[in-house]
Amino acid sequence: MNTFFDHGPTDSAARGAWDGDREYTAEDRADTLAGVPEQGELDLAERHALRRVEGLSTELTDVTEVEYRSLRLERVVLMGVWTSGTQVDADNSLYELKQLAETAGAAVLEGVTQRRRKPDPATYIGRGKADELREIVESTGADTVICDGELAPSQLRQLEDVVKVKVIDRTALILDIFAQHARSREGKAQVELAQLSYLLPRLRGWGSALSRQGGGRAGGGNGGVGLRGPGETKIETDRRRINARMAKLRRQLAHMSTTREVQRDQRQVRQVPAVSIAGYTNAGKSSLLNRLTNAGVLVEDALFATLDPTVRQARTPDGRSFTLSDTVGFVRHLPHQLVEAFRSTLEEVADSDLILHVVDASHPDPEQQLSAVREVFAEIGAQDVPELVVLNKTDAADPLVLKQLKAKEPQAVEVSARTGEGVDDLVAAVAAALPTLDREVRVVLPYERGDLVSRVHAEGRIVDEDHTGEGTRLHAWVPELLAGKLEEYAVVG
């Protein structure tokens, strides 16, 4: 077995990989120092063996330390191929894959990366490197390889044939976590639909060897001359059943989304502003919702702990009511099957009046999280919704990183959902960012119209209130629709 070393890029290594006929310029040196790989560096990196990433193995003293596991922990080796960016970016991506694997209930034994111009079309990492990966699997006793990317069905099969253990990709891992965490009927249906969409092109079959119907005599009911044959194969039967199940799930989800739309329409008719809490997975969205509304939703230091949306009512300091909804966390390269399956849930974000974009300021690469979430916003049509960036976990963040984030996002609010620091500033920022109330009203509402008084309190902003012999005197700012219902009770002065 080959010995693996960390071949980090250096000036000398980069210069040694240059074409001898080409002069090494100051611009080239700037690219090298910035971590931009050159042609020769790529050639050199591809000749080297797989690079082990330190600190990736799961350290467990008790198997109960990892949640959501089966009776036996799967022992996995992580494999990453990076085609752009720097080695630090590749390592961060593999560390995130490690978190995903542990959330799914696996024990990570080893992590390796390879630098390539593009993944190998046959085995993802190349036949020679696949043989080296098999040696790592054998030496560690792993039973699964997880690849940091979405592999084609042929790549999965051929890599499994070489390493001799189960191979899954990043998409399958995320779908598995979603399947473990889904609790509501809608969430389970959404996850099942996403899993079936992923599984359909990856079904394996052996042609007519698994036929369910045999050929027959002429006139024997198999179609007659020219139409006799093996009939429907098992893989065709599986595809048909999966397509039928997917159609049924889509009908169920359409019915569930209708209920959600009715609830959303009722809030819009009442002119109650909607605020969505969105962001990268494990950024602290549920903790922030609990801090703002005492919602009591599940909070856990795990990826995708929240799948089922939670909507709670909150109030601004001046008494105006609005709704806060916690949404499923996003992740880099979120599988498109999940975006499609969870579209009805994600519409809560696209239809909101304001998005609280929560960022984990203590993460090694929070800027990458920002851009990844905004890509999902664009995919679900939420890119034009007003956005308020919330830098969470400031109590654990590097002050220099916070300063850099504030320079790029000047309007961002710094908070710590754990300690409560900065939450008052966030509430004030939310109040200022909500849509303005259109009409100023001065009314005297009879005491039998307590329903209108309640609506003014819920939907408007009270400037002055007094109880008189005629009724409740109110001076308030309210939405246009409610102002029309109050016109008959208007007073002058």
MOMO-V408122 format. One record per backbone hydrogen bond with DSSP energy under -1.0 kcal/mol. CO is the residue of the C=O (numbers start at 1). NH is the residue of the N-H. Records with the same first field share a line. If there is no record, write none. Layout:
CO: NH  NH
This chain:
6: 8
10: 14
11: 15
12: 16
13: 17
15: 18
19: 22
25: 29
26: 30
27: 31
28: 32
29: 33
30: 34
31: 36
32: 35
38: 42
39: 43
40: 44
41: 45
42: 46
43: 47
44: 48
51: 113
62: 65
74: 107
75: 143  144
76: 109
77: 146
78: 112
79: 148
80: 114
82: 116
86: 90
87: 91
88: 92
89: 93
90: 94
91: 95
92: 96
93: 97
94: 98
95: 99
96: 100
97: 101
98: 102
99: 103
100: 104
101: 106
107: 76
108: 58
110: 78
111: 53
112: 80
113: 51
114: 82
120: 124
123: 125
124: 120
126: 130
127: 131
128: 132
129: 133
130: 134
131: 135
132: 136
133: 137
134: 138
135: 139
136: 140
137: 141  142
143: 166
144: 77
145: 168
146: 79
147: 149
149: 170
152: 156
153: 157
154: 158
155: 159
156: 160
157: 161
158: 162
159: 163
160: 164
166: 145
168: 147
169: 173
170: 174
171: 175
172: 176
173: 177
174: 178
175: 179
176: 180
177: 181
178: 182
184: 188
185: 189
186: 190
187: 191
188: 192
189: 193
190: 194
191: 195
192: 196
193: 197
194: 198
195: 199
196: 200
199: 202
200: 203
206: 209
207: 210
208: 211
217: 220
224: 227
230: 213
232: 212
233: 237
234: 238
235: 239
236: 240
237: 241
238: 242
239: 243
240: 244
241: 245
242: 246
243: 247
244: 248
245: 249
246: 250
247: 251
248: 252
249: 253
250: 254
251: 255
252: 256
253: 257
254: 258
255: 259
256: 260
257: 261
258: 262
259: 263
260: 264
261: 265
262: 266
263: 267
264: 268
265: 269
266: 270
267: 272
268: 271
273: 323
274: 353  354
275: 325
276: 356
277: 327
278: 358
279: 330
280: 283
284: 288
285: 289
286: 290
287: 291
288: 292
289: 293
290: 294
300: 302
310: 326
312: 324
314: 322
316: 319
320: 316
322: 314
323: 275
324: 312
325: 277
326: 310
330: 281
335: 339
336: 340
337: 341
338: 342
340: 343
342: 346
343: 347
345: 348
346: 349  350
347: 351
349: 352
354: 276
355: 357  388
356: 278  358
357: 390
359: 361  392
360: 363
365: 369
366: 370
367: 371
368: 372
369: 373
370: 374
371: 375
372: 376
373: 377
374: 378
375: 379
376: 380
377: 382
382: 385
386: 355
388: 357
389: 413
390: 359  392
391: 415
392: 361
393: 396
398: 402
399: 403
400: 404
401: 405
402: 406
403: 407
404: 408
405: 409
409: 412
413: 391
415: 394
416: 420
420: 423
421: 416
422: 426
423: 427
424: 428
425: 429
426: 430
427: 431
428: 432
429: 433
430: 434
439: 478
441: 476
442: 491
443: 474
445: 472
446: 449
449: 453
450: 454
451: 455
452: 456
453: 457
454: 458
455: 459
456: 460
458: 321
461: 477
464: 475
466: 473
471: 468
472: 445
473: 466
474: 443
475: 463  464
476: 441
477: 461
478: 439
479: 483
480: 484
486: 489
487: 490
489: 444
